Amino acid sequence: MRIPILKLYNYLLVSIQVDLDDQSAIDFQEDLLSNIHKSGATGVVIDLTSVEIIDSFIAKVLGEVVSMSDLMGGAKVVLTGIQLQSRLL
């Protein structure tokens, strides 16, 4: 299932409403980076409020998204909604 990416002015807004498995995380990374390139977005907000488990692979993918977004054109990424109850594996 693809994660919706909304554009608001020069920003992209993403609210992840499902638990991510490895493949959906990779698909999300590709979709988001493609949207940044196409839209010329200067900022990205990723809401992780509904994500219950963030394993090491998901954390790595999110870190890569932050790094690649900056390299692609300087888009700044904000990760929000990480809960204390979220299990980091």
C-alpha positions as CSV (number, residue, x, y, z in Angstrom):
1,M,0.0,0.0,0.0
2,R,1.4,3.4,-1.0
3,I,1.6,6.2,1.6
4,P,-0.1,9.4,0.5
5,I,2.2,12.4,0.1
6,L,0.4,15.8,0.1
7,K,1.9,19.0,-1.3
8,L,1.2,22.3,0.5
9,Y,2.9,25.3,-1.1
10,N,6.7,24.4,-1.0
11,Y,6.2,21.6,1.5
12,L,5.4,17.9,1.4
13,L,3.3,16.5,4.2
14,V,3.2,12.8,5.0
15,S,1.2,11.0,7.7
16,I,2.1,7.3,7.9
17,Q,-1.0,5.6,9.1
18,V,0.2,2.0,8.8
19,D,3.0,-0.1,10.3
20,L,5.9,-0.2,7.9
21,D,7.5,-3.4,6.7
22,D,10.8,-3.4,4.8
23,Q,9.2,-3.2,1.3
24,S,6.7,-0.5,2.2
25,A,9.6,1.5,3.7
26,I,11.6,1.3,0.5
27,D,8.6,2.1,-1.6
28,F,7.9,5.1,0.7
29,Q,11.5,6.3,0.3
30,E,11.4,6.1,-3.5
31,D,8.0,7.8,-3.7
32,L,9.0,10.6,-1.3
33,L,12.4,11.3,-3.0
34,S,10.6,11.3,-6.4
35,N,8.1,13.8,-5.1
36,I,10.8,16.1,-3.7
37,H,12.5,16.0,-7.1
38,K,9.4,16.7,-9.1
39,S,7.9,19.4,-6.8
40,G,11.1,21.2,-5.8
41,A,9.8,21.1,-2.2
42,T,12.0,22.9,0.4
43,G,10.6,21.0,3.4
44,V,9.0,17.7,4.3
45,V,7.1,16.8,7.5
46,I,6.7,13.1,8.2
47,D,4.2,12.3,10.9
48,L,5.0,8.9,12.6
49,T,2.3,9.1,15.3
50,S,0.5,6.0,14.1
51,V,3.6,3.9,13.7
52,E,3.9,1.5,16.7
53,I,7.2,-0.2,15.8
54,I,10.3,1.4,14.4
55,D,12.9,-1.3,13.8
56,S,16.5,-0.7,12.8
57,F,15.8,-1.0,9.1
58,I,12.9,1.5,9.2
59,A,15.1,3.9,11.2
60,K,17.9,3.5,8.6
61,V,15.5,4.2,5.8
62,L,14.2,7.3,7.6
63,G,17.7,8.5,8.2
64,E,18.5,8.0,4.5
65,V,15.4,10.0,3.5
66,V,16.7,12.9,5.6
67,S,20.2,12.8,4.1
68,M,19.1,12.3,0.5
69,S,16.5,15.0,0.8
70,D,19.2,17.5,1.8
71,L,21.5,16.3,-1.0
72,M,18.7,16.5,-3.7
73,G,18.0,20.1,-3.3
74,G,18.2,21.2,0.3
75,A,14.8,20.0,1.4
76,K,14.7,19.9,5.2
77,V,12.9,17.0,6.8
78,V,11.1,17.0,10.2
79,L,10.1,13.7,11.8
80,T,7.3,14.2,14.2
81,G,5.0,12.1,16.4
82,I,7.5,9.5,17.6
83,Q,5.9,8.2,20.7
84,L,7.7,7.1,23.9
85,Q,5.5,4.0,23.7
86,S,6.9,3.2,20.2
87,R,9.1,0.1,20.3
88,L,12.5,0.6,18.8
89,L,13.8,-2.7,17.7
